Amino acid sequence: MNLNLLLPEIIVFSFSLMVLFVSLFWNNRKPSLTLGLMSIAGLLLAIGAFVVIPRVGATAFGGMFVADGFSLFFRVLFLNLAAMIVLLAIDFMREFQRHLGEFYFLLLIVALGAMLMSSANDLIMIFLALELLSLPSYILVGFAKRDPRSNEAALKYFLLGVLASAMLLYGMSLIFGLTGSTGLVDIASKFEASGGSAGPALLVAIIMIIAGFGFKIAAVPFHFWSPDTYEGAPTSVTVLLATLSMIGGFVGLYRLFFIALPDYLDIWTKVIFILAFLSMTMGSLIAMSQDNLKRLLAYSGIAHGGYILIAFSVATFDSQWSVLVYFLAYIFMTVGAFAVAMVVERARGSSEISALGGLGYSNPFLGVTMTIFMMSLVGLPPFAGFIGKLYVFKSA
């Protein structure tokens, strides 16, 4: 077993345990700062570990974990993204004097799940990685347990998340029943050998899997949890859901369909296109009627997920590259918008859009910065959002 391949994941897991134990046995004046910096140190060390591990072609756990160019890109991306989220959370989480160790522990575990997802080459690994990504998120959403909105958001997110996981697992079990294998490459070869005919069981499996992942990426009509969860969760957790968790779901969707089911591309791309159209349309229209900034960004994320699904539905080499560009642009503008929202929420005690009133006069830097991020989210040139959409439409 090539454990060197998992060195970054081992480092992240080790630091998550270290953060947890330090919080239990070492009392200090600034727990959020101390634990946050420890978490960032672990994430940066994991990034550095890529220098000494095999880059492409190596496998572990009997082929369930694979290192390829795709996984290398996203593993590094997820580590950097997690470090950004921790950096934003350090100041915001100071108001929570208790359970900070658990907070950073769970955040690192979410990052670990996303990293495993990017290298998953087996149905079992995909499901385990997705649950490792999801289960800590349910707890983090309800972290502000004295806030009724946080409790309601966590309960709704958990119940719908469990339902989505059950649908996903059922779809995977049908594929296993049809092929007798859980390896993505083996599944593809066995479907190819069968002549590529799609029976009712396979159609049900595809629909169930898309529905399961549709919840994870908040695609319409599986998006109902998203606005309430974004609004009720602590803002630092909302950033995690809008970026790390969402992109992790897209990565799992990509690996399963593009590697295991390329022979049925004509079927699943049509379903994904329908979700893309609904997500872009509904997300954009409903966003215009929102009064809460976090709900607005939730619907914005739904719309942007639709653009990403458009590239998925095209399923060409150029569209795959456009997705990578779009992810980078999406991370930049979403994390930036939430960062300003966190500053405004702490200063004015509200996450309503009205709280942004007069921001350009009271803090010109934040006002200009938020304007740039919002114009980027809308897709105006020459900002990152426009570039991402341009790449997607050129590939479509």
C-alpha angles and dihedrals in degrees: 000000000000100000091165085075090064096047094116091050091047090052093050092049092047092052091047089058091043092054090049095050094043090054090053100048106026121064118195139160097252107038095160092053094045096046093041093053090047089053092049090048090054092048093049091047089052090053089052090051090071088076092070104035128086109274108204136009101019122122138194137194093032094308096313090115119045135182114217136143091272094054093044091055095048097041090056091042093052092049092051091045092050090051090053091050092049090049090054092045096053095077097031094052095053090095089063104075095176134060094013090137090057090048095056091039091056092044091055091047089054089053089049091053091051091050092050090048092057091056098037113129098169136060091238092051091048092052094045091048091048092051091046086054095046108038096061089045091060090056094044092053089058094042093115089064094171090060111085091207091057092050092049092047092049093050093048092046092048097048095046091041092055090050091050092049090051091052091048093048091049091053091049091049090055091053090049090050091052097047107021090227139092097196111106095220092047091049091053093049093048093049089048091051090051091060098255096273113157115217127190093267092056092047090053090048092052092049093047093049093048090048091051094049090039089067092049092053094038095238118170124288090024094053102092094108094053106077096043093043093048091049097045100042122084107271093244088057091047089058089054093051093046095051121011097034095040096047090046088058091051090050091053091048090051096049094048099047102033095045104031103030109032091128090064096048092125090061106044096038090060092053091047091049090056090052090047093053093047093046095049093046101041095038093053096043098046092044090066092063098051125115097184117077094215092051089048090054090047092058089042088056090050090053093047089049086058091056090051090050089053088062090046091053092054090055099193131133092253092050091054090055090047089057091056091051091047092051091054092049092045093051092049096051098037097047089044094051092048091047091058090043090055092052092048092046092053093045099044102023095234140089093201117123088240088066087071090064112122092006091131090060100039094042113008093183093057091042094054092042093052090048090054093049092048093049088050091051089051090051102243118161136283094021129100094259091058092049091051093050090045091057092047094050093045090055095045 
